[in-house]
Structures are given as C-alpha cells and as structure tokens.
Amino acid sequence: MRYFIADQHFFHKALNEKMDKRGFESVEQMNEYMIEKWNAKINKNDEVIILGDFSWGNARQTQEVLDRLKGRLYMIKGNHDRFLSDKKYSWDRFIWIKDYAELKDNKRKVILSHYPIACYNGQYRRDETGQPKTFMLHGHIHKTQDQIYLDAYQKFVQRQSHVSVSGNVETIPCQFINCFCMYSDYAPMTLDEWIEIDKKRRQNLESNVIML
C-alpha cells in the first residue's frame, strides 16, 4: 500500500500553539500522538510519501522519530525541513528525497510537490468514464487563508471549458488535494482515502456557507 501525508512539523512548538493551534499540551505530546497514529496505520512494507515539512527538529531529534516510524519512506522536500541540510544527518531512512515527483497510483497519475502547482502536468487527462485521471497532491498551506484561496481557484477552473483533443467541449479538471496531517487526524492516507477526505471537507464548507 502507498500512503501520503504532509506538514507534521515534529518538534514545532510555536506551530502547535499559534498557527495551527493543534491543542496539544506540549510539543512532546504532539510528537507522541503523531507517531502513534502513524504506526497504527502503517505496516512494515507500506510506502509512505511525506510531502514536506516533516520536522522542525535537528538531525538527531528527527532521526529518533524516523527510527520509530514503520514503513518504507519517501520524501518531498518542504521549506521547513532544515534537518536535511545538516551535515550530521544521514538520508538512509529514505528510499529517495526529491523536490518534485510524478508517480502512478492504481492507473492514476499523481503529481507530488510540497507547494500546490496551478497548472500541473497531466491536468486535462480523464479516464474511460470521463473522470479526472491526475491528482495534484501537496502540503504547505495547512488550513490557512491560502486554503480558502486555493479552493476558490479550483472551483473557478472547474467551471471553465475547453475543446479536448477528441474535439469535444469539456469542463477542465482541477484536482488539488492538500494532504495536511490535521485533515487526516495525523495518519498517512492512501490516494482514495485522501480523495474522500477532501470531498467531505469541501462538502462541509459548502454546508456551512448555506447555513450562514
């Protein structure tokens, strides 16, 4: 199985208390909870792709966390992963570490970047049933105002149309999924699970707007 997750920010005390306001009593409690949620979901041979900003800790602290996590790990670099540039840190825990990647996942294409990419490769592709075939998985924006802006952009693009290579007039696929760890209660999720989480998040937002 292959799983994805973004923006855990292990050891990031200020983020727990201010930006995300995660509600943990301490950064130590936050770290332990995230490790517990990870290991309850992941088995030894599962693949987990971290979409950046894994740890605010130093090389030693981060390695101690990585050694406790199950699975075969892959890393998309985030802007806060300072441990990767520490000369004392060994990259051995990861199969690979990249700035960007494109993979196949059950006949679908996934674009992997810490930052959301507006015009991602393969965006217009659809499967034989007409469903979008490419998904842009990212992190970085957490649940900030930028999430609201990105949601609005996605809805705008999805209302537009173009002439496909077959000559048909079609709406434009636009499939951003923010794999922010708080959206999944800090557990890595499969692509299908993230699609469902993202769908429910957007439905809840629309329901709240209607209620207002």
Secondary structure per residue as TSV (DSSP state, phi and psi in degrees):
chain	resnum	aa	ss	phi	psi
A	1	M	-	360.0	149.3
A	2	R	E	-119.6	134.7
A	3	Y	E	-127.6	160.7
A	4	F	E	-135.5	150.4
A	5	I	E	-164.1	153.6
A	6	A	B	-140.8	152.1
A	7	D	-	61.8	45.8
A	8	Q	-	-69.6	-36.9
A	9	H	-	55.0	51.4
A	10	F	B	-52.8	140.6
A	11	F	T	71.2	7.2
A	12	H	-	-93.3	88.1
A	13	K	H	-62.0	-46.1
A	14	A	H	-62.5	-36.4
A	15	L	I	-66.7	-39.6
A	16	N	I	-62.7	-39.3
A	17	E	I	-88.3	-28.3
A	18	K	I	-117.4	-78.5
A	19	M	I	-56.4	-60.0
A	20	D	S	-83.8	-26.6
A	21	K	-	49.7	58.7
A	22	R	-	-70.2	-21.4
A	23	G	-	90.4	6.3
A	24	F	-	-77.4	149.1
A	25	E	S	-68.1	-27.2
A	26	S	S	-155.8	164.7
A	27	V	H	-68.0	-29.1
A	28	E	H	-65.3	-41.8
A	29	Q	H	-65.1	-40.5
A	30	M	H	-59.9	-47.5
A	31	N	H	-58.1	-47.3
A	32	E	H	-64.5	-38.8
A	33	Y	H	-64.4	-43.2
A	34	M	H	-66.9	-37.6
A	35	I	H	-64.8	-43.1
A	36	E	H	-61.9	-44.7
A	37	K	H	-65.2	-39.4
A	38	W	H	-61.0	-54.7
A	39	N	H	-70.8	-20.5
A	40	A	H	-74.8	-21.1
A	41	K	H	-101.0	-35.4
A	42	I	-	-101.0	138.4
A	43	N	-	-101.4	170.8
A	44	K	T	-54.4	-43.9
A	45	N	T	-97.5	5.2
A	46	D	-	-69.7	148.7
A	47	E	E	-95.8	133.5
A	48	V	E	-126.4	121.2
A	49	I	E	-102.0	117.5
A	50	I	E	-91.8	122.2
A	51	L	-	-93.5	41.9
A	52	G	S	94.4	160.9
A	53	D	-	53.4	52.3
A	54	F	-	-74.2	-43.5
A	55	S	B	-146.3	139.6
A	56	W	S	-94.5	-5.7
A	57	G	S	-78.7	172.7
A	58	N	-	-80.4	-177.7
A	59	A	H	-60.1	-46.1
A	60	R	H	-64.8	-47.5
A	61	Q	H	-61.3	-44.2
A	62	T	H	-67.2	-40.0
A	63	Q	H	-62.7	-37.2
A	64	E	H	-62.1	-38.6
A	65	V	H	-68.8	-48.0
A	66	L	H	-58.3	-37.1
A	67	D	T	-67.9	-18.2
A	68	R	T	-93.4	-10.3
A	69	L	-	-92.1	138.3
A	70	K	-	-78.4	161.8
A	71	G	S	101.8	169.9
A	72	R	E	-99.0	119.1
A	73	L	E	-102.0	142.5
A	74	Y	E	-130.2	150.0
A	75	M	E	-134.0	125.7
A	76	I	E	-99.0	122.5
A	77	K	-	-64.4	138.8
A	78	G	-	-109.7	170.3
A	79	N	T	-74.5	-13.3
A	80	H	T	-109.2	8.1
A	81	D	-	-84.5	68.1
A	82	R	G	-66.4	-26.2
A	83	F	G	-61.4	-24.6
A	84	L	G	-68.3	-25.4
A	85	S	G	-94.1	0.4
A	86	D	-	-76.0	124.0
A	87	K	T	-63.1	-19.9
A	88	K	T	-82.4	-10.4
A	89	Y	-	-88.7	134.7
A	90	S	-	-100.9	134.7
A	91	W	G	-84.9	10.6
A	92	D	G	-60.8	-24.9
A	93	R	G	-71.0	-16.4
A	94	F	E	-106.9	142.0
A	95	I	E	-68.1	-45.7
A	96	W	E	-152.0	158.9
A	97	I	E	-131.4	122.3
A	98	K	E	-137.3	163.9
A	99	D	S	-84.5	-24.5
A	100	Y	E	-160.3	146.8
A	101	A	E	-154.1	156.6
A	102	E	E	-128.9	129.8
A	103	L	E	-134.6	163.6
A	104	K	E	-99.4	139.2
A	105	D	E	-140.8	101.8
A	106	N	T	51.1	55.5
A	107	K	T	68.3	12.5
A	108	R	E	-116.6	156.2
A	109	K	E	-100.5	135.7
A	110	V	E	-121.1	131.2
A	111	I	E	-99.3	126.9
A	112	L	E	-118.0	119.4
A	113	S	E	-153.2	146.7
A	114	H	S	-63.4	-36.6
A	115	Y	S	-99.8	138.0
A	116	P	-	-64.1	137.2
A	117	I	-	-111.2	119.7
A	118	A	T	-61.5	-51.0
A	119	C	T	-112.4	78.0
A	120	Y	-	-82.6	155.7
A	121	N	T	-63.6	132.0
A	122	G	T	81.3	12.1
A	123	Q	T	-56.3	-35.4
A	124	Y	T	-87.2	-1.9
A	125	R	-	-73.1	139.5
A	126	R	B	-129.6	156.7
A	127	D	-	-86.1	-173.8
A	128	E	T	-66.2	-17.1
A	129	T	T	-96.3	-0.6
A	130	G	S	91.3	3.3
A	131	Q	-	-82.7	148.5
A	132	P	B	-55.1	139.3
A	133	K	-	-110.2	-7.1
A	134	T	E	-126.4	137.3
A	135	F	E	-127.3	135.6
A	136	M	E	-99.3	102.7
A	137	L	E	-96.0	132.8
A	138	H	E	-150.5	-178.7
A	139	G	-	-138.8	-133.5
A	140	H	S	77.4	-44.8
A	141	I	S	-90.1	-5.6
A	142	H	T	52.1	-132.8
A	143	K	T	-121.2	42.4
A	144	T	S	-85.7	-173.4
A	145	Q	H	-58.0	-30.6
A	146	D	H	-61.9	-29.8
A	147	Q	H	-63.5	-39.9
A	148	I	H	-63.3	-44.6
A	149	Y	H	-62.6	-43.3
A	150	L	H	-66.9	-39.2
A	151	D	H	-60.5	-42.7
A	152	A	H	-65.3	-40.8
A	153	Y	H	-62.2	-44.4
A	154	Q	H	-61.2	-44.8
A	155	K	H	-62.8	-39.0
A	156	F	H	-62.2	-48.4
A	157	V	H	-63.2	-41.5
A	158	Q	H	-65.7	-18.1
A	159	R	T	-86.9	-10.3
A	160	Q	-	-84.6	164.9
A	161	S	E	-133.7	161.3
A	162	H	E	-151.8	166.8
A	163	V	E	-92.9	119.3
A	164	S	-	-73.9	173.4
A	165	V	T	-64.1	-22.9
A	166	S	T	-85.5	-3.7
A	167	G	S	93.5	1.1
A	168	N	-	-88.2	147.3
A	169	V	E	-85.1	121.0
A	170	E	E	-131.7	154.8
A	171	T	E	-73.0	162.9
A	172	I	-	-95.9	123.0
A	173	P	-	-67.2	144.2
A	174	C	-	-153.9	101.2
A	175	Q	-	-121.5	77.1
A	176	F	E	-83.6	137.4
A	177	I	E	-133.2	116.4
A	178	N	E	-85.0	110.0
A	179	C	-	-86.0	39.0
A	180	F	B	-61.0	129.3
A	181	C	G	-58.2	-31.4
A	182	M	G	-68.9	-26.4
A	183	Y	G	-67.9	-24.1
A	184	S	G	-111.9	18.1
A	185	D	T	54.2	40.9
A	186	Y	T	71.5	13.0
A	187	A	-	-104.3	138.0
A	188	P	-	-61.9	146.2
A	189	M	B	-131.0	154.3
A	190	T	-	-73.6	169.7
A	191	L	H	-59.2	-45.7
A	192	D	H	-62.0	-38.5
A	193	E	H	-66.9	-39.8
A	194	W	H	-67.2	-36.8
A	195	I	H	-58.9	-43.5
A	196	E	H	-69.8	-41.4
A	197	I	H	-60.8	-44.8
A	198	D	H	-64.9	-40.4
A	199	K	H	-61.0	-46.6
A	200	K	H	-66.5	-38.2
A	201	R	H	-60.6	-44.4
A	202	R	H	-69.3	-37.7
A	203	Q	H	-63.8	-39.7
A	204	N	H	-65.8	-38.1
A	205	L	H	-63.0	-44.6
A	206	E	H	-65.9	-37.7
A	207	S	H	-64.3	-40.2
A	208	N	H	-66.1	-37.0
A	209	V	H	-65.8	-42.7
A	210	I	H	-62.6	-41.3
A	211	M	H	-63.7	-37.1
A	212	L	-	-68.0	360.0
